[in-house]
Amino acid sequence: MKQWLWAVVGAVALAGCASSGKNGVKDAVVQVKEDKVARVKTVEFAPQLIDCGRTAQCPTLGVHWSSEAPNRAILLVGTWGGKAKVEAVEFNVRPHAPLRVRSKASVASALPGVTAFAVPMDTLERVALGKGAWVRVTTDGGVLEENMYTGERSSPAADAFKRFVYEAYKGTDKEISTGLSGIFGDKPYEPNYAK
């Protein structure tokens, strides 16, 4: 199972971004797979950039979730170019207190320069649905702080997080309680990048 998980995550990373969005920016790919026989749903996306663009030390965030463990996910954190080793992550999301992530996943990421962390879905829900978020990534080379989204701007990672949470909660009570019911409908994924 664990080898299968990382093979899928690797394939998502290789696929990266599938189509061109507005202004030539690539759209984040949130992949949903359902095994109707085993009744297992997986939702994931490869690490996407934060609002800082393609600078050498821009953090990247990705996630893998399975309905087999519905209350937790694997957060994939790296940097553009994959040179820095990520040690910890902290999300600062309005109106919540800082959300610290330090627990490494039981299986290391197969992606170069990407660290896998075990994280509760509640944390990812708050990150995705807050009023504004910035992230602090502690690496072996220092601390990186960047915006994920504000009231005016949104990053590929932030857009992917929103769609990720929607797809994970779709068809459950959480879809209704979080206010996600019908937010995307059957529309294809279209990120909301700042112009």
Sequence and secondary structure as in RCSB ss.txt:
>XXXX:A:sequence
MKQWLWAVVGAVALAGCASSGKNGVKDAVVQVKEDKVARVKTVEFAPQLIDCGRTAQCPTLGVHWSSEAPNRAIL
LVGTWGGKAKVEAVEFNVRPHAPLRVRSKASVASALPGVTAFAVPMDTLERVALGKGAWVRVTTDGGVLEENMYT
GERSSPAADAFKRFVYEAYKGTDKEISTGLSGIFGDKPYEPNYAK
>XXXX:A:secstr
 HHHHHHHHHHHHHH EEEE GGG EEE  EEEEETTTTEEEEEEEEEE TT S TT EEEEEEEETTSTTEEEE
EEEETTS S EEEEEEEEETS  EEE  B SS  SSTT EEEEEEHHHHHHHHHSSEEEEEEEETTEEEEEEEE 
SS B HHHHHHHHHHHHHHTTSHHHHHTT TTSSTT         
